[in-house]
Amino acid sequence: MQLDIGIVQTSISENVSENIVTVCEFIAQSNETDILLFPEGMISGYYPKNPNYLKNVNENILDSAIKKIGMIVQKKHVEAIIPTALSEDGKWFNVSLWFDTNGRVKYVYKKCNLSNLDRTYFLPGNTLETYAVEGVSMAIQMCREIKYPEQWLYLKLQGARVIFHLNNNQEGDSYWENLYKTRAYENQYFIVSVNPSHASQKLFSYIVSPQGKIVLQTENTQKIYYATLDLDSVKNGFIDQRRKTVVDLVYKGKK
């Protein structure tokens, strides 16, 4: 079984209106694929070092942006995962919105493991979930969550065959490549990590196979990179040999 994906490698503005244009243009120009993937904070922008970060995000403009993007997604008839800051009852979360081919948001992943800087703006999510697409289980992780292997193991145990890692490490070092390879190899699934373009970028976007090999690495070029994942290469050998009598994983997420 195969999964066709498109990684949108692009810069992100602090201006929501500019980001709407960018998102819609990339969706409109995309080739036929199963899922389009965008980096963390793509709609709202992600600038937590700016003390006025969320004060500069107009909730009405943000809501209109999400509706407009849904219309473009529906017209193109493609699924898309697009992250943004999102307000619920006056509380902000750092989320990834999964649009279906009808332009509806069918899944919302709220980033669980927030940095100290993130916590000045956002509340954490409390749920790790897998999402089924045509019978294939997939999941979302965001940015620094790559540092917490227990989350990635839990998602594997729930049947995930692909993890979409939506990132915004704009000045990050390339050592994160080692984390991608490790997480993919130890869990024997695909990792697709999407990072924005940046003038001083050292860490780009990657696809890593269940064997821990980098099969795609983008450049600092604003374009869509396409790839096909061979899901039959996802294995369970390491997981099936776990000794839960020695170490078990207890999930305490909120349902």
C-alpha positions in Angstrom: 0.0 0.0 0.0 1.2 3.5 -0.8 0.6 7.0 0.4 1.4 10.0 -1.7 2.3 13.2 0.2 3.3 16.7 -0.5 5.6 18.7 1.8 5.1 22.4 1.5 8.5 24.1 2.1 7.8 27.8 2.6 8.5 30.7 4.9 5.9 31.9 7.4 4.9 35.6 8.0 3.8 37.2 11.2 0.8 38.5 9.2 -2.1 36.1 9.0 -3.4 37.6 5.8 -0.1 37.0 4.0 -0.1 33.4 5.3 -3.6 32.8 3.9 -2.4 33.8 0.5 0.6 31.5 0.7 -1.4 28.5 1.9 -4.1 29.0 -0.8 -1.5 29.4 -3.6 0.3 26.2 -2.6 -2.9 24.2 -2.4 -4.1 25.6 -5.7 -0.9 24.7 -7.5 -0.4 21.3 -5.9 -0.3 18.1 -8.0 -2.6 15.2 -7.3 -1.6 13.7 -3.9 -3.2 12.2 -0.8 -2.1 14.7 1.8 -0.4 18.2 1.8 1.6 19.1 4.8 2.5 22.5 6.1 4.9 23.6 9.0 3.9 24.6 12.5 2.1 28.0 12.8 1.5 28.2 9.1 -1.8 30.1 9.3 -1.3 32.2 12.4 2.5 32.5 12.3 4.7 31.2 15.1 6.7 33.9 16.7 6.7 33.2 20.5 9.8 35.3 21.1 7.7 38.4 20.2 6.0 39.4 23.4 3.0 40.7 21.3 2.8 37.4 19.4 -0.9 36.4 20.0 -1.9 40.0 20.5 -1.2 40.5 16.9 -3.4 37.6 15.9 -6.9 38.7 15.1 -9.3 35.9 16.0 -11.9 37.0 13.4 -9.3 37.1 10.6 -8.1 33.7 11.8 -11.6 32.2 11.7 -12.1 33.6 8.2 -8.8 32.2 7.1 -9.6 28.7 8.2 -13.0 28.9 6.3 -11.3 30.2 3.2 -8.6 27.5 3.3 -11.4 24.9 3.7 -13.0 26.1 0.5 -9.7 25.9 -1.4 -9.1 22.4 0.0 -12.6 21.3 -1.1 -12.0 22.8 -4.6 -8.7 20.9 -5.0 -10.2 17.8 -3.4 -7.1 17.1 -1.3 -6.5 16.5 2.4 -4.2 19.0 4.1 -2.7 19.3 7.6 -2.1 22.9 8.4 -1.0 24.1 11.9 -2.0 27.4 13.6 -2.6 29.0 16.9 -6.2 28.5 17.8 -8.4 30.1 20.5 -11.1 28.1 22.3 -13.2 29.9 24.8 -10.5 32.5 25.2 -7.8 29.9 25.7 -5.0 29.5 23.1 -3.6 26.2 21.8 -0.9 25.4 19.3 -2.7 23.0 17.0 -2.6 21.2 13.7 -5.8 21.2 11.7 -6.5 18.2 9.4 -8.8 19.1 6.6 -10.6 16.4 4.6 -11.3 16.6 0.9 -14.6 18.3 1.6 -12.8 21.2 3.3 -13.9 20.2 6.8 -11.6 20.1 9.8 -12.0 16.4 10.8 -9.1 16.2 13.3 -7.4 18.7 15.6 -4.2 17.9 17.3 -3.2 20.1 20.2 0.5 20.1 20.9 1.0 18.4 24.3 4.7 19.0 25.2 5.2 22.8 25.3 8.4 24.6 25.9 8.6 27.1 28.7 8.3 29.9 26.1 5.2 28.3 24.5 3.6 28.1 27.9 3.5 31.9 28.2 0.9 31.8 25.3 -0.6 28.3 25.0 -2.3 25.6 27.1 -1.1 22.1 26.4 -3.2 19.4 24.7 -3.8 16.3 26.7 -4.5 13.6 24.1 -2.4 11.5 21.8 -4.4 10.1 19.0 -4.1 8.2 15.8 -6.2 9.1 12.8 -7.4 6.6 10.2 -7.2 7.5 6.5 -8.4 4.7 4.2 -7.6 2.2 6.9 -4.1 3.5 7.6 -3.4 4.8 11.1 -1.3 8.0 11.2 -0.5 10.6 13.9 0.7 14.1 14.4 3.5 15.4 16.6 4.8 19.0 16.7 8.3 20.5 16.9 10.1 19.8 20.2 7.9 16.7 20.8 10.5 14.8 18.8 12.5 14.9 22.1 10.0 12.8 24.0 10.3 9.1 22.8 7.5 7.9 25.0 4.9 9.8 23.0 6.2 8.3 19.8 6.3 4.8 21.2 2.7 5.2 22.5 1.5 6.2 19.0 3.3 3.2 17.5 1.5 0.9 20.0 -1.8 2.5 18.9 -1.0 1.3 15.3 0.5 4.4 13.7 2.3 3.7 10.5 3.2 7.3 9.7 4.0 10.2 12.0 3.6 13.7 10.6 6.1 16.0 12.5 5.0 19.6 11.9 7.9 21.7 12.9 9.0 25.3 13.3 12.6 25.3 14.3 13.7 28.2 12.2 17.3 28.4 13.4 17.7 24.9 14.5 20.8 22.8 14.1 20.9 19.8 11.9 21.5 17.5 14.9 17.7 17.0 15.0 18.2 14.7 11.9 19.6 12.2 14.4 16.4 12.3 16.4 14.3 11.7 13.3 16.3 8.7 12.3 16.3 7.3 15.8 12.5 7.7 16.3 11.8 6.1 12.9 14.1 3.2 13.4 13.2 2.3 16.9 9.4 2.4 16.0 9.8 1.0 12.5 7.5 3.6 10.9 7.7 6.6 8.6 8.4 10.1 9.9 7.6 13.1 7.7 9.0 16.2 9.3 8.0 19.6 7.8 10.0 22.7 8.7 9.6 26.3 7.2 12.2 28.1 5.1 14.3 30.7 6.9 17.2 32.9 5.9 19.5 31.2 8.4 17.9 27.8 8.1 20.1 24.7 9.0 17.3 22.2 9.6 15.0 21.5 6.6 12.2 19.0 6.0 12.7 15.3 5.9 11.2 11.9 5.2 12.8 9.1 7.2 12.0 5.4 6.4 11.2 2.7 9.0 14.8 1.6 8.5 16.0 5.0 9.9 17.2 6.2 6.5 16.6 9.7 5.2 14.8 9.2 1.9 14.1 12.9 1.2 15.7 16.1 2.5 14.5 19.4 1.1 16.5 22.5 0.4 15.8 26.0 1.5 13.6 26.4 -1.6 10.0 27.5 -1.5 8.2 24.7 -3.3 6.2 21.5 -2.8 8.3 18.3 -2.5 6.4 15.1 -3.5 7.0 11.6 -2.3 5.4 8.2 -2.1 5.6 6.2 1.1 5.6 2.4 0.8 3.5 1.5 3.8 4.3 -2.2 3.4 7.8 -1.4 4.7 6.4 -0.5 8.2 7.1 -3.3 10.6 6.4 -4.4 14.2 9.3 -6.6 15.0 10.8 -4.4 17.7 7.5 -3.7 19.3 6.4 -7.3 19.3 9.4 -8.2 21.3 8.9 -5.6 24.1 9.0 -7.0 27.6 6.2 -5.2 29.3 6.9 -7.1 32.5 10.1 -5.1 32.8 8.9 -1.7 31.5 5.4 -0.8 30.6 4.0 2.4 29.2 1.0 3.9 31.0 -1.0 6.5 29.1 -2.7 9.1 31.2 -4.0 11.4 28.5 -7.4 13.0 28.8 -10.1 11.6 26.5 
